[in-house]
Amino acid sequence: MAQKETYITKDGVKKLEAELEHLRTSRRHVIAERIQVSHDIGGTVDNAEYEEAKNEQSFVEGRIQTIESLLVSAVLIPEEHDAGKVSLGTTVTLKNEKGQEVIYTLVGSTEADPLNGRISNESPVGKGLMDHKVGDVIEVPAPGGKVTLTVKLIV
């Protein structure tokens, strides 16, 4: 089965690589020590500290696999964009029906952080914005019904 492409910025790749390095080196080492110490003290049966360390080891190994998979399938979002239309990596200023402005940067799902203005291209708003131009009015689904947004600026 083909792996799904992961759209990501250059900074996003650097952050994932740094996290991967940390997990592979220092985090693995610390967990291995915890497992050894807890095993030496109480064996493996009915030893909560040992079980907790083994669970943490499983979590870390799973995260390592996830990051490796993301990096293998990574498609770098170009730093230069066509400011004439919304695409991955662009920052868009929108005006809602109440006249309030909101600013979003379109990123891949790995880097999405809506509370900090970074929305995924796979989100309803992200999908709705793709390829639109300044002045375009779009409707996107929202929990309370459709929301109308006007594209004011693309950077």
N, CA, C and O atoms as a GROMACS GRO file, in nm:
protein
  620
    1MET      N    1   0.085  -0.118   0.000
    1MET     CA    2   0.000   0.000   0.000
    1MET      C    3   0.089   0.124   0.000
    1MET      O    4   0.185   0.131   0.077
    2ALA      N    5   0.058   0.219  -0.085
    2ALA     CA    6   0.136   0.342  -0.094
    2ALA      C    7   0.116   0.426   0.032
    2ALA      O    8   0.008   0.433   0.089
    3GLN      N    9   0.227   0.490   0.071
    3GLN     CA   10   0.221   0.573   0.191
    3GLN      C   11   0.167   0.711   0.155
    3GLN      O   12   0.199   0.766   0.050
    4LYS      N   13   0.085   0.765   0.243
    4LYS     CA   14   0.027   0.897   0.222
    4LYS      C   15   0.136   1.004   0.231
    4LYS      O   16   0.219   1.001   0.322
    5GLU      N   17   0.136   1.097   0.137
    5GLU     CA   18   0.233   1.206   0.141
    5GLU      C   19   0.204   1.296   0.260
    5GLU      O   20   0.089   1.322   0.293
    6THR      N   21   0.311   1.343   0.324
    6THR     CA   22   0.301   1.433   0.438
    6THR      C   23   0.360   1.567   0.397
    6THR      O   24   0.481   1.577   0.377
    7TYR      N   25   0.277   1.669   0.384
    7TYR     CA   26   0.326   1.802   0.350
    7TYR      C   27   0.381   1.868   0.475
    7TYR      O   28   0.316   1.871   0.579
    8ILE      N   29   0.503   1.921   0.462
    8ILE     CA   30   0.569   1.976   0.580
    8ILE      C   31   0.668   2.085   0.539
    8ILE      O   32   0.727   2.080   0.431
    9THR      N   33   0.684   2.184   0.625
    9THR     CA   34   0.780   2.292   0.599
    9THR      C   35   0.921   2.247   0.635
    9THR      O   36   0.940   2.146   0.702
   10LYS      N   37   1.017   2.325   0.590
   10LYS     CA   38   1.157   2.298   0.622
   10LYS      C   39   1.177   2.300   0.774
   10LYS      O   40   1.247   2.214   0.829
   11ASP      N   41   1.116   2.397   0.842
   11ASP     CA   42   1.125   2.404   0.988
   11ASP      C   43   1.061   2.282   1.053
   11ASP      O   44   1.112   2.230   1.153
   12GLY      N   45   0.950   2.236   0.998
   12GLY     CA   46   0.883   2.118   1.051
   12GLY      C   47   0.971   1.994   1.041
   12GLY      O   48   0.974   1.912   1.133
   13VAL      N   49   1.043   1.981   0.929
   13VAL     CA   50   1.136   1.868   0.913
   13VAL      C   51   1.245   1.876   1.018
   13VAL      O   52   1.280   1.776   1.080
   14LYS      N   53   1.300   1.996   1.038
   14LYS     CA   54   1.407   2.014   1.138
   14LYS      C   55   1.359   1.977   1.278
   14LYS      O   56   1.431   1.912   1.353
   15LYS      N   57   1.237   2.018   1.312
   15LYS     CA   58   1.182   1.985   1.445
   15LYS      C   59   1.164   1.834   1.462
   15LYS      O   60   1.196   1.779   1.567
   16LEU      N   61   1.113   1.768   1.358
   16LEU     CA   62   1.095   1.623   1.366
   16LEU      C   63   1.229   1.551   1.376
   16LEU      O   64   1.244   1.456   1.452
   17GLU      N   65   1.328   1.598   1.299
   17GLU     CA   66   1.461   1.536   1.305
   17GLU      C   67   1.524   1.553   1.443
   17GLU      O   68   1.588   1.461   1.494
   18ALA      N   69   1.506   1.671   1.503
   18ALA     CA   70   1.560   1.695   1.637
   18ALA      C   71   1.490   1.606   1.741
   18ALA      O   72   1.555   1.550   1.828
   19GLU      N   73   1.358   1.594   1.729
   19GLU     CA   74   1.285   1.508   1.822
   19GLU      C   75   1.329   1.363   1.806
   19GLU      O   76   1.346   1.291   1.905
   20LEU      N   77   1.346   1.320   1.682
   20LEU     CA   78   1.389   1.182   1.655
   20LEU      C   79   1.526   1.155   1.716
   20LEU      O   80   1.547   1.051   1.778
   21GLU      N   81   1.618   1.247   1.699
   21GLU     CA   82   1.752   1.232   1.756
   21GLU      C   83   1.745   1.223   1.908
   21GLU      O   84   1.812   1.139   1.969
   22HIS      N   85   1.666   1.309   1.970
   22HIS     CA   86   1.650   1.307   2.116
   22HIS      C   87   1.592   1.173   2.164
   22HIS      O   88   1.640   1.116   2.262
   23LEU      N   89   1.490   1.126   2.095
   23LEU     CA   90   1.428   1.000   2.135
   23LEU      C   91   1.523   0.882   2.119
   23LEU      O   92   1.530   0.794   2.205
   24ARG      N   93   1.598   0.881   2.006
   24ARG     CA   94   1.688   0.769   1.979
   24ARG      C   95   1.806   0.765   2.076
   24ARG      O   96   1.858   0.657   2.106
   25THR      N   97   1.849   0.878   2.122
   25THR     CA   98   1.969   0.883   2.205
   25THR      C   99   1.934   0.895   2.353
   25THR      O  100   1.924   0.794   2.422
   26SER      N  101   1.915   1.014   2.400
   26SER     CA  102   1.900   1.035   2.545
   26SER      C  103   1.775   0.968   2.602
   26SER      O  104   1.782   0.908   2.710
   27ARG      N  105   1.662   0.977   2.535
   27ARG     CA  106   1.538   0.922   2.592
   27ARG      C  107   1.544   0.770   2.602
   27ARG      O  108   1.504   0.713   2.704
   28ARG      N  109   1.593   0.705   2.496
   28ARG     CA  110   1.606   0.559   2.499
   28ARG      C  111   1.699   0.515   2.613
   28ARG      O  112   1.672   0.419   2.684
   29HIS      N  113   1.808   0.588   2.629
   29HIS     CA  114   1.908   0.556   2.732
   29HIS      C  115   1.847   0.566   2.872
   29HIS      O  116   1.864   0.478   2.956
   30VAL      N  117   1.775   0.675   2.897
   30VAL     CA  118   1.713   0.697   3.028
   30VAL      C  119   1.612   0.586   3.058
   30VAL      O  120   1.608   0.534   3.169
   31ILE      N  121   1.531   0.552   2.960
   31ILE     CA  122   1.430   0.448   2.980
   31ILE      C  123   1.496   0.312   3.004
   31ILE      O  124   1.452   0.236   3.091
   32ALA      N  125   1.600   0.281   2.929
   32ALA     CA  126   1.670   0.154   2.948
   32ALA      C  127   1.726   0.144   3.090
   32ALA      O  128   1.722   0.038   3.153
   33GLU      N  129   1.779   0.255   3.140
   33GLU     CA  130   1.830   0.257   3.278
   33GLU      C  131   1.716   0.234   3.378
   33GLU      O  132   1.733   0.158   3.474
   34ARG      N  133   1.602   0.299   3.356
   34ARG     CA  134   1.487   0.282   3.446
   34ARG      C  135   1.440   0.137   3.448
   34ARG      O  136   1.408   0.082   3.553
   35ILE      N  137   1.436   0.076   3.330
   35ILE     CA  138   1.394  -0.064   3.320
   35ILE      C  139   1.490  -0.153   3.399
   35ILE      O  140   1.448  -0.240   3.475
   36GLN      N  141   1.619  -0.130   3.379
   36GLN     CA  142   1.720  -0.212   3.446
   36GLN      C  143   1.713  -0.197   3.598
   36GLN      O  144   1.713  -0.296   3.671
   37VAL      N  145   1.706  -0.072   3.645
   37VAL     CA  146   1.702  -0.047   3.790
   37VAL      C  147   1.576  -0.107   3.851
   37VAL      O  148   1.583  -0.174   3.955
   38SER      N  149   1.461  -0.083   3.789
   38SER     CA  150   1.336  -0.136   3.846
   38SER      C  151   1.334  -0.288   3.841
   38SER      O  152   1.279  -0.352   3.931
   39HIS      N  153   1.393  -0.347   3.739
   39HIS     CA  154   1.402  -0.493   3.730
   39HIS      C  155   1.492  -0.548   3.841
   39HIS      O  156   1.458  -0.646   3.906
   40ASP      N  157   1.606  -0.483   3.862
   40ASP     CA  158   1.700  -0.528   3.965
   40ASP      C  159   1.639  -0.518   4.105
   40ASP      O  160   1.665  -0.602   4.191
   41ILE      N  161   1.557  -0.416   4.126
   41ILE     CA  162   1.498  -0.394   4.259
   41ILE      C  163   1.380  -0.489   4.284
   41ILE      O  164   1.368  -0.547   4.392
   42GLY      N  165   1.294  -0.505   4.183
   42GLY     CA  166   1.170  -0.579   4.210
   42GLY      C  167   1.132  -0.684   4.109
   42GLY      O  168   1.020  -0.734   4.114
   43GLY      N  169   1.221  -0.718   4.017
   43GLY     CA  170   1.186  -0.818   3.917
   43GLY      C  171   1.083  -0.765   3.818
   43GLY      O  172   1.069  -0.644   3.801
   44THR      N  173   1.011  -0.857   3.755
   44THR     CA  174   0.913  -0.815   3.654
   44THR      C  175   0.769  -0.840   3.696
   44THR      O  176   0.677  -0.786   3.634
   45VAL      N  177   0.748  -0.919   3.798
   45VAL     CA  178   0.612  -0.953   3.841
   45VAL      C  179   0.565  -0.854   3.948
   45VAL      O  180   0.635  -0.828   4.046
   46ASP      N  181   0.446  -0.800   3.928
   46ASP     CA  182   0.386  -0.704   4.023
   46ASP      C  183   0.480  -0.588   4.057
   46ASP      O  184   0.489  -0.545   4.172
   47ASN      N  185   0.549  -0.537   3.955
   47ASN     CA  186   0.642  -0.426   3.975
   47ASN      C  187   0.592  -0.308   3.892
   47ASN      O  188   0.617  -0.300   3.772
   48ALA      N  189   0.521  -0.218   3.958
   48ALA     CA  190   0.458  -0.104   3.888
   48ALA      C  191   0.560  -0.016   3.819
   48ALA      O  192   0.536   0.032   3.708
   49GLU      N  193   0.673   0.007   3.882
   49GLU     CA  194   0.776   0.093   3.823
   49GLU      C  195   0.833   0.030   3.696
   49GLU      O  196   0.857   0.099   3.597
   50TYR      N  197   0.853  -0.101   3.699
   50TYR     CA  198   0.902  -0.173   3.582
   50TYR      C  199   0.799  -0.164   3.469
   50TYR      O  200   0.834  -0.136   3.354
   51GLU      N  201   0.672  -0.188   3.501
   51GLU     CA  202   0.565  -0.182   3.400
   51GLU      C  203   0.555  -0.042   3.340
   51GLU      O  204   0.538  -0.027   3.218
   52GLU      N  205   0.565   0.059   3.424
   52GLU     CA  206   0.558   0.197   3.376
   52GLU      C  207   0.674   0.227   3.280
   52GLU      O  208   0.653   0.289   3.176
   53ALA      N  209   0.793   0.183   3.314
   53ALA     CA  210   0.909   0.205   3.228
   53ALA      C  211   0.893   0.130   3.096
   53ALA      O  212   0.928   0.184   2.990
   54LYS      N  213   0.841   0.008   3.099
   54LYS     CA  214   0.818  -0.069   2.976
   54LYS      C  215   0.712  -0.001   2.889
   54LYS      O  216   0.724   0.002   2.767
   55ASN      N  217   0.608   0.053   2.952
   55ASN     CA  218   0.505   0.127   2.877
   55ASN      C  219   0.564   0.251   2.812
   55ASN      O  220   0.533   0.281   2.696
   56GLU      N  221   0.648   0.323   2.886
   56GLU     CA  222   0.712   0.441   2.829
   56GLU      C  223   0.802   0.402   2.713
   56GLU      O  224   0.809   0.473   2.612
   57GLN      N  225   0.872   0.291   2.726
   57GLN     CA  226   0.957   0.242   2.618
   57GLN      C  227   0.874   0.215   2.493
   57GLN      O  228   0.913   0.251   2.382
   58SER      N  229   0.758   0.152   2.510
   58SER     CA  230   0.670   0.123   2.397
   58SER      C  231   0.622   0.252   2.331
   58SER      O  232   0.619   0.262   2.208
   59PHE      N  233   0.586   0.350   2.413
   59PHE     CA  234   0.541   0.478   2.360
   59PHE      C  235   0.652   0.544   2.279
   59PHE      O  236   0.628   0.592   2.168
   60VAL      N  237   0.773   0.548   2.333
   60VAL     CA  238   0.886   0.612   2.265
   60VAL      C  239   0.918   0.540   2.134
   60VAL      O  240   0.942   0.605   2.032
   61GLU      N  241   0.919   0.408   2.136
   61GLU     CA  242   0.947   0.333   2.013
   61GLU      C  243   0.838   0.358   1.908
   61GLU      O  244   0.868   0.368   1.789
   62GLY      N  245   0.714   0.369   1.952
   62GLY     CA  246   0.605   0.401   1.860
   62GLY      C  247   0.621   0.540   1.800
   62GLY      O  248   0.598   0.560   1.681
   63ARG      N  249   0.660   0.635   1.882
   63ARG     CA  250   0.681   0.772   1.833
   63ARG      C  251   0.797   0.776   1.734
   63ARG      O  252   0.790   0.847   1.634
   64ILE      N  253   0.904   0.701   1.762
   64ILE     CA  254   1.017   0.694   1.669
   64ILE      C  255   0.970   0.642   1.534
   64ILE      O  256   1.005   0.698   1.430
   65GLN      N  257   0.891   0.536   1.534
   65GLN     CA  258   0.839   0.480   1.408
   65GLN      C  259   0.750   0.580   1.336
   65GLN      O  260   0.757   0.591   1.213
   66THR      N  261   0.668   0.652   1.410
   66THR     CA  262   0.580   0.752   1.350
   66THR      C  263   0.661   0.862   1.282
   66THR      O  264   0.633   0.899   1.168
   67ILE      N  265   0.762   0.913   1.352
   67ILE     CA  266   0.844   1.021   1.296
   67ILE      C  267   0.920   0.971   1.173
   67ILE      O  268   0.926   1.041   1.072
   68GLU      N  269   0.977   0.852   1.181
   68GLU     CA  270   1.048   0.796   1.066
   68GLU      C  271   0.956   0.785   0.945
   68GLU      O  272   0.995   0.817   0.833
   69SER      N  273   0.834   0.740   0.969
   69SER     CA  274   0.736   0.727   0.861
   69SER      C  275   0.700   0.863   0.803
   69SER      O  276   0.689   0.879   0.681
   70LEU      N  277   0.680   0.963   0.891
   70LEU     CA  278   0.648   1.098   0.844
   70LEU      C  279   0.761   1.154   0.758
   70LEU      O  280   0.736   1.215   0.654
   71LEU      N  281   0.885   1.133   0.800
   71LEU     CA  282   0.999   1.187   0.726
   71LEU      C  283   1.017   1.116   0.591
   71LEU      O  284   1.056   1.180   0.493
   72VAL      N  285   0.988   0.986   0.586
   72VAL     CA  286   0.999   0.912   0.460
   72VAL      C  287   0.896   0.964   0.360
   72VAL      O  288   0.925   0.974   0.240
   73SER      N  289   0.777   0.996   0.407
   73SER     CA  290   0.669   1.039   0.318
   73SER      C  291   0.662   1.192   0.303
   73SER      O  292   0.568   1.244   0.244
   74ALA      N  293   0.760   1.262   0.358
   74ALA     CA  294   0.756   1.409   0.359
   74ALA      C  295   0.769   1.469   0.220
   74ALA      O  296   0.855   1.430   0.141
   75VAL      N  297   0.682   1.564   0.193
   75VAL     CA  298   0.690   1.647   0.072
   75VAL      C  299   0.711   1.789   0.123
   75VAL      O  300   0.625   1.844   0.191
   76LEU      N  301   0.826   1.846   0.090
   76LEU     CA  302   0.861   1.978   0.141
   76LEU      C  303   0.773   2.087   0.080
   76LEU      O  304   0.757   2.094  -0.042
   77ILE      N  305   0.716   2.171   0.165
   77ILE     CA  306   0.637   2.285   0.119
   77ILE      C  307   0.736   2.393   0.077
   77ILE      O  308   0.820   2.433   0.157
   78PRO      N  309   0.727   2.441  -0.047
   78PRO     CA  310   0.822   2.543  -0.092
   78PRO      C  311   0.812   2.671  -0.008
   78PRO      O  312   0.705   2.709   0.038
   79GLU      N  313   0.928   2.735   0.011
   79GLU     CA  314   0.929   2.859   0.088
   79GLU      C  315   0.878   2.976   0.006
   79GLU      O  316   0.826   3.073   0.062
   80GLU      N  317   0.892   2.969  -0.125
   80GLU     CA  318   0.841   3.074  -0.214
   80GLU      C  319   0.704   3.032  -0.265
   80GLU      O  320   0.682   2.916  -0.301
   81HIS      N  321   0.610   3.128  -0.268
   81HIS     CA  322   0.473   3.097  -0.308
   81HIS      C  323   0.425   3.198  -0.411
   81HIS      O  324   0.476   3.309  -0.423
   82ASP      N  325   0.324   3.156  -0.485
   82ASP     CA  326   0.252   3.246  -0.573
   82ASP      C  327   0.155   3.323  -0.484
   82ASP      O  328   0.055   3.267  -0.438
   83ALA      N  329   0.184   3.451  -0.461
   83ALA     CA  330   0.100   3.532  -0.373
   83ALA      C  331  -0.036   3.561  -0.435
   83ALA      O  332  -0.120   3.626  -0.372
   84GLY      N  333  -0.059   3.513  -0.556
   84GLY     CA  334  -0.187   3.538  -0.621
   84GLY      C  335  -0.296   3.440  -0.582
   84GLY      O  336  -0.414   3.466  -0.605
   85LYS      N  337  -0.256   3.327  -0.524
   85LYS     CA  338  -0.358   3.229  -0.484
   85LYS      C  339  -0.314   3.156  -0.358
   85LYS      O  340  -0.195   3.146  -0.328
   86VAL      N  341  -0.412   3.104  -0.286
   86VAL     CA  342  -0.386   3.033  -0.161
   86VAL      C  343  -0.330   2.894  -0.194
   86VAL      O  344  -0.387   2.820  -0.274
   87SER      N  345  -0.219   2.860  -0.129
   87SER     CA  346  -0.159   2.728  -0.144
   87SER      C  347  -0.089   2.692  -0.014
   87SER      O  348  -0.083   2.773   0.078
   88LEU      N  349  -0.037   2.572  -0.006
   88LEU     CA  350   0.037   2.531   0.113
   88LEU      C  351   0.152   2.628   0.139
   88LEU      O  352   0.227   2.663   0.048
   89GLY      N  353   0.164   2.670   0.263
   89GLY     CA  354   0.271   2.761   0.303
   89GLY      C  355   0.233   2.908   0.300
   89GLY      O  356   0.306   2.991   0.354
   90THR      N  357   0.121   2.941   0.237
   90THR     CA  358   0.081   3.082   0.233
   90THR      C  359   0.012   3.122   0.362
   90THR      O  360  -0.048   3.040   0.432
   91THR      N  361   0.024   3.251   0.392
   91THR     CA  362  -0.046   3.308   0.507
   91THR      C  363  -0.160   3.392   0.450
   91THR      O  364  -0.138   3.476   0.363
   92VAL      N  365  -0.279   3.368   0.500
   92VAL     CA  366  -0.400   3.428   0.444
   92VAL      C  367  -0.472   3.510   0.550
   92VAL      O  368  -0.493   3.464   0.663
   93THR      N  369  -0.510   3.632   0.513
   93THR     CA  370  -0.595   3.713   0.600
   93THR      C  371  -0.737   3.701   0.548
   93THR      O  372  -0.764   3.723   0.430
   94LEU      N  373  -0.828   3.664   0.637
   94LEU     CA  374  -0.969   3.644   0.601
   94LEU      C  375  -1.057   3.736   0.683
   94LEU      O  376  -1.022   3.774   0.795
   95LYS      N  377  -1.171   3.771   0.627
   95LYS     CA  378  -1.271   3.847   0.702
   95LYS      C  379  -1.396   3.760   0.710
   95LYS      O  380  -1.442   3.707   0.609
   96ASN      N  381  -1.449   3.746   0.832
   96ASN     CA  382  -1.569   3.664   0.848
   96ASN      C  383  -1.695   3.751   0.834
   96ASN      O  384  -1.685   3.871   0.809
   97GLU      N  385  -1.811   3.689   0.851
   97GLU     CA  386  -1.940   3.758   0.833
   97GLU      C  387  -1.960   3.874   0.930
   97GLU      O  388  -2.036   3.966   0.901
   98LYS      N  389  -1.892   3.869   1.045
   98LYS     CA  390  -1.905   3.975   1.146
   98LYS      C  391  -1.804   4.087   1.124
   98LYS      O  392  -1.799   4.182   1.202
   99GLY      N  393  -1.725   4.076   1.018
   99GLY     CA  394  -1.625   4.179   0.989
   99GLY      C  395  -1.494   4.159   1.063
   99GLY      O  396  -1.404   4.243   1.052
  100GLN      N  397  -1.481   4.051   1.137
  100GLN     CA  398  -1.357   4.024   1.210
  100GLN      C  399  -1.255   3.960   1.117
  100GLN      O  400  -1.288   3.876   1.033
  101GLU      N  401  -1.129   4.001   1.134
  101GLU     CA  402  -1.023   3.943   1.053
  101GLU      C  403  -0.953   3.832   1.130
  101GLU      O  404  -0.930   3.843   1.251
  102VAL      N  405  -0.920   3.727   1.058
  102VAL     CA  406  -0.840   3.617   1.113
  102VAL      C  407  -0.726   3.589   1.016
  102VAL      O  408  -0.741   3.604   0.894
  103ILE      N  409  -0.614   3.547   1.070
  103ILE     CA  410  -0.497   3.518   0.987
  103ILE      C  411  -0.459   3.372   1.008
  103ILE      O  412  -0.443   3.326   1.122
  104TYR      N  413  -0.444   3.299   0.898
  104TYR     CA  414  -0.404   3.159   0.903
  104TYR      C  415  -0.288   3.134   0.809
  104TYR      O  416  -0.278   3.196   0.703
  105THR      N  417  -0.201   3.043   0.848
  105THR     CA  418  -0.098   2.990   0.759
  105THR      C  419  -0.138   2.848   0.728
  105THR      O  420  -0.167   2.770   0.818
  106LEU      N  421  -0.140   2.812   0.598
  106LEU     CA  422  -0.178   2.678   0.556
  106LEU      C  423  -0.056   2.586   0.561
  106LEU      O  424   0.044   2.610   0.494
  107VAL      N  425  -0.067   2.480   0.640
  107VAL     CA  426   0.041   2.384   0.655
  107VAL      C  427  -0.015   2.243   0.640
  107VAL      O  428  -0.136   2.224   0.630
  108GLY      N  429   0.074   2.144   0.637
  108GLY     CA  430   0.030   2.006   0.636
  108GLY      C  431  -0.024   1.967   0.772
  108GLY      O  432  -0.004   2.039   0.870
  109SER      N  433  -0.093   1.855   0.778
  109SER     CA  434  -0.160   1.815   0.903
  109SER      C  435  -0.062   1.791   1.018
  109SER      O  436  -0.099   1.807   1.134
  110THR      N  437   0.061   1.755   0.988
  110THR     CA  438   0.162   1.730   1.091
  110THR      C  439   0.193   1.855   1.172
  110THR      O  440   0.220   1.847   1.292
  111GLU      N  441   0.189   1.972   1.106
  111GLU     CA  442   0.226   2.097   1.172
  111GLU      C  443   0.106   2.182   1.213
  111GLU      O  444   0.123   2.291   1.267
  112ALA      N  445  -0.014   2.133   1.190
  112ALA     CA  446  -0.133   2.211   1.221
  112ALA      C  447  -0.139   2.245   1.370
  112ALA      O  448  -0.114   2.161   1.456
  113ASP      N  449  -0.173   2.370   1.397
  113ASP     CA  450  -0.187   2.420   1.534
  113ASP      C  451  -0.286   2.537   1.528
  113ASP      O  452  -0.244   2.653   1.533
  114PRO      N  453  -0.415   2.507   1.518
  114PRO     CA  454  -0.516   2.612   1.497
  114PRO      C  455  -0.514   2.724   1.600
  114PRO      O  456  -0.541   2.839   1.566
  115LEU      N  457  -0.481   2.693   1.724
  115LEU     CA  458  -0.478   2.798   1.826
  115LEU      C  459  -0.368   2.900   1.800
  115LEU      O  460  -0.372   3.012   1.851
  116ASN      N  461  -0.268   2.860   1.719
  116ASN     CA  462  -0.160   2.952   1.683
  116ASN      C  463  -0.165   2.991   1.536
  116ASN      O  464  -0.064   3.032   1.479
  117GLY      N  465  -0.284   2.978   1.475
  117GLY     CA  466  -0.304   3.026   1.339
  117GLY      C  467  -0.246   2.938   1.230
  117GLY      O  468  -0.228   2.985   1.117
  118ARG      N  469  -0.216   2.813   1.258
  118ARG     CA  470  -0.161   2.721   1.158
  118ARG      C  471  -0.267   2.613   1.133
  118ARG      O  472  -0.290   2.526   1.217
  119ILE      N  473  -0.330   2.619   1.015
  119ILE     CA  474  -0.436   2.523   0.986
  119ILE      C  475  -0.391   2.426   0.877
  119ILE      O  476  -0.312   2.460   0.789
  120SER      N  477  -0.444   2.306   0.886
  120SER     CA  478  -0.411   2.201   0.792
  120SER      C  479  -0.481   2.221   0.658
  120SER      O  480  -0.594   2.269   0.652
  121ASN      N  481  -0.412   2.182   0.553
  121ASN     CA  482  -0.474   2.183   0.420
  121ASN      C  483  -0.585   2.079   0.412
  121ASN      O  484  -0.665   2.082   0.318
  122GLU      N  485  -0.592   1.988   0.509
  122GLU     CA  486  -0.696   1.886   0.511
  122GLU      C  487  -0.817   1.926   0.594
  122GLU      O  488  -0.920   1.857   0.592
  123SER      N  489  -0.807   2.038   0.668
  123SER     CA  490  -0.920   2.085   0.748
  123SER      C  491  -1.026   2.145   0.656
  123SER      O  492  -0.995   2.180   0.542
  124PRO      N  493  -1.150   2.158   0.703
  124PRO     CA  494  -1.254   2.218   0.619
  124PRO      C  495  -1.216   2.358   0.568
  124PRO      O  496  -1.236   2.389   0.451
  125VAL      N  497  -1.162   2.442   0.655
  125VAL     CA  498  -1.123   2.577   0.612
  125VAL      C  499  -1.006   2.569   0.516
  125VAL      O  500  -1.005   2.637   0.413
  126GLY      N  501  -0.907   2.486   0.548
  126GLY     CA  502  -0.790   2.470   0.461
  126GLY      C  503  -0.829   2.423   0.322
  126GLY      O  504  -0.784   2.478   0.222
  127LYS      N  505  -0.913   2.320   0.315
  127LYS     CA  506  -0.961   2.270   0.186
  127LYS      C  507  -1.035   2.379   0.110
  127LYS      O  508  -1.017   2.396  -0.011
  128GLY      N  509  -1.120   2.451   0.182
  128GLY     CA  510  -1.201   2.555   0.119
  128GLY      C  511  -1.119   2.671   0.064
  128GLY      O  512  -1.158   2.735  -0.033
  129LEU      N  513  -1.004   2.697   0.127
  129LEU     CA  514  -0.921   2.810   0.085
  129LEU      C  515  -0.832   2.781  -0.036
  129LEU      O  516  -0.798   2.872  -0.111
  130MET      N  517  -0.795   2.656  -0.053
  130MET     CA  518  -0.698   2.621  -0.156
  130MET      C  519  -0.736   2.677  -0.293
  130MET      O  520  -0.849   2.664  -0.339
  131ASP      N  521  -0.636   2.740  -0.357
  131ASP     CA  522  -0.645   2.795  -0.493
  131ASP      C  523  -0.733   2.919  -0.507
  131ASP      O  524  -0.754   2.966  -0.618
  132HIS      N  525  -0.785   2.973  -0.397
  132HIS     CA  526  -0.864   3.095  -0.406
  132HIS      C  527  -0.775   3.217  -0.411
  132HIS      O  528  -0.657   3.211  -0.376
  133LYS      N  529  -0.832   3.329  -0.455
  133LYS     CA  530  -0.758   3.454  -0.474
  133LYS      C  531  -0.816   3.563  -0.385
  133LYS      O  532  -0.924   3.547  -0.327
  134VAL      N  533  -0.742   3.673  -0.374
  134VAL     CA  534  -0.790   3.788  -0.297
  134VAL      C  535  -0.925   3.833  -0.354
  134VAL      O  536  -0.941   3.844  -0.476
  135GLY      N  537  -1.020   3.857  -0.266
  135GLY     CA  538  -1.154   3.898  -0.306
  135GLY      C  539  -1.253   3.784  -0.315
  135GLY      O  540  -1.374   3.806  -0.314
  136ASP      N  541  -1.203   3.661  -0.324
  136ASP     CA  542  -1.293   3.547  -0.332
  136ASP      C  543  -1.369   3.530  -0.201
  136ASP      O  544  -1.316   3.553  -0.092
  137VAL      N  545  -1.494   3.489  -0.213
  137VAL     CA  546  -1.578   3.460  -0.097
  137VAL      C  547  -1.601   3.310  -0.097
  137VAL      O  548  -1.642   3.252  -0.198
  138ILE      N  549  -1.574   3.247   0.017
  138ILE     CA  550  -1.591   3.103   0.026
  138ILE      C  551  -1.682   3.068   0.143
  138ILE      O  552  -1.693   3.143   0.240
  139GLU      N  553  -1.747   2.955   0.131
  139GLU     CA  554  -1.828   2.902   0.240
  139GLU      C  555  -1.765   2.772   0.285
  139GLU      O  556  -1.734   2.685   0.203
  140VAL      N  557  -1.745   2.759   0.416
  140VAL     CA  558  -1.688   2.636   0.469
  140VAL      C  559  -1.779   2.580   0.578
  140VAL      O  560  -1.842   2.655   0.652
  141PRO      N  561  -1.786   2.447   0.587
  141PRO     CA  562  -1.869   2.387   0.691
  141PRO      C  563  -1.808   2.411   0.829
  141PRO      O  564  -1.686   2.409   0.846
  142ALA      N  565  -1.894   2.434   0.926
  142ALA     CA  566  -1.852   2.453   1.065
  142ALA      C  567  -1.954   2.383   1.154
  142ALA      O  568  -2.064   2.352   1.108
  143PRO      N  569  -1.921   2.359   1.279
  143PRO     CA  570  -2.015   2.289   1.368
  143PRO      C  571  -2.152   2.356   1.376
  143PRO      O  572  -2.253   2.287   1.389
  144GLY      N  573  -2.158   2.489   1.368
  144GLY     CA  574  -2.285   2.559   1.379
  144GLY      C  575  -2.349   2.590   1.245
  144GLY      O  576  -2.444   2.668   1.239
  145GLY      N  577  -2.299   2.532   1.138
  145GLY     CA  578  -2.349   2.561   1.004
  145GLY      C  579  -2.237   2.616   0.918
  145GLY      O  580  -2.120   2.613   0.958
  146LYS      N  581  -2.271   2.665   0.800
  146LYS     CA  582  -2.168   2.717   0.710
  146LYS      C  583  -2.121   2.854   0.755
  146LYS      O  584  -2.198   2.934   0.808
  147VAL      N  585  -1.992   2.879   0.732
  147VAL     CA  586  -1.931   3.008   0.763
  147VAL      C  587  -1.884   3.069   0.632
  147VAL      O  588  -1.823   3.001   0.549
  148THR      N  589  -1.911   3.197   0.613
  148THR     CA  590  -1.868   3.268   0.493
  148THR      C  591  -1.743   3.349   0.526
  148THR      O  592  -1.741   3.425   0.623
  149LEU      N  593  -1.640   3.332   0.444
  149LEU     CA  594  -1.513   3.403   0.462
  149LEU      C  595  -1.473   3.471   0.333
  149LEU      O  596  -1.495   3.418   0.224
  150THR      N  597  -1.414   3.589   0.346
  150THR     CA  598  -1.364   3.663   0.230
  150THR      C  599  -1.212   3.669   0.240
  150THR      O  600  -1.157   3.705   0.344
  151VAL      N  601  -1.145   3.633   0.131
  151VAL     CA  602  -0.999   3.638   0.127
  151VAL      C  603  -0.957   3.784   0.108
  151VAL      O  604  -0.989   3.845   0.006
  152LYS      N  605  -0.885   3.840   0.206
  152LYS     CA  606  -0.844   3.981   0.202
  152LYS      C  607  -0.698   3.998   0.158
  152LYS      O  608  -0.666   4.094   0.088
  153LEU      N  609  -0.610   3.906   0.199
  153LEU     CA  610  -0.467   3.920   0.170
  153LEU      C  611  -0.402   3.782   0.168
  153LEU      O  612  -0.436   3.695   0.249
  154ILE      N  613  -0.310   3.763   0.075
  154ILE     CA  614  -0.234   3.638   0.066
  154ILE      C  615  -0.086   3.674   0.065
  154ILE      O  616  -0.041   3.756  -0.016
  155VAL      N  617  -0.011   3.614   0.155
  155VAL     CA  618   0.133   3.639   0.162
  155VAL      C  619   0.206   3.508   0.149
  155VAL      O  620   0.329   3.504   0.152
   0.00000   0.00000   0.00000
